[in-house]
């Protein structure tokens, strides 16, 4: 048999677990929304800066190919 105090503690603990599970669900939903927004922003900025970073990436690749060729010669 549980005492009234033990019963009250168990009820409070059960309520805390239920509230924690609800909070976890909200946090998960917020995290998903943040990731979706980040992906949207990332896509937009990559498109905006594409003309600047693509030539630099190509230049770096070309230099690395030249280094590889020079090292192999």
ZINOR-V420402 format. One line per field, one symbol per residue. ss: DSSP state (h for helix, s for strand, l for the rest). Layout:
# ZINOR-V420402
ss = ???
This chain:
# ZINOR-V420402
ss = lllhhhhhhhhhhhhhhhhhhhhhhhhhhhhhhhhhhhhhhhhhhhhhhhhhhhhhhhhhhhhhhhhhhhhhl
